[in-house]
Amino acid sequence: MKTTNDDNEGALARELDASGVAKDQREQQATAYKETVDKKQKAASARKAIVDAKRTRIDAVVPRLDAQSIMDNPGMNNELDLQLEWHRRLDLDKHIPPKTKMTRKEDKVTALVAAVKRYNEGTVHAPEATEDVEMLAEVPDDLDEEESDWEH
């Protein structure tokens, strides 16, 4: 007598293959995989668009490099934020506090004046061309939604 139930297991597998359940499961899995890839690609594109918009906004900043004029006429908070973001790209030693730590205008003016002084002293340099952010989801180039691309 056999120690396992191999005869019944084989019959069960043949019955499942004949009923088409396995094929349906593979098709559902392929569809779910495609939806997941599409969702991740859309999310990566959205993240890249946000990063590109911020980079463009910061690249358009004309830096104010006179510390005395900043102290005399600091400008509005959003202008100070942009100036500080421009200087943050240069600040490899992280001298400028994060935006969340500077909620008062006086703090922003102080940080900006210090950043301008460091820039004028030559301890930091103007940024080079910015690099693109890598896409997080990698999808094969030949993925064109043909029938042969997905399992059945």
Order of alpha helices (4+ residues) and beta strands (2+ residues): alpha-alpha-alpha-alpha-alpha
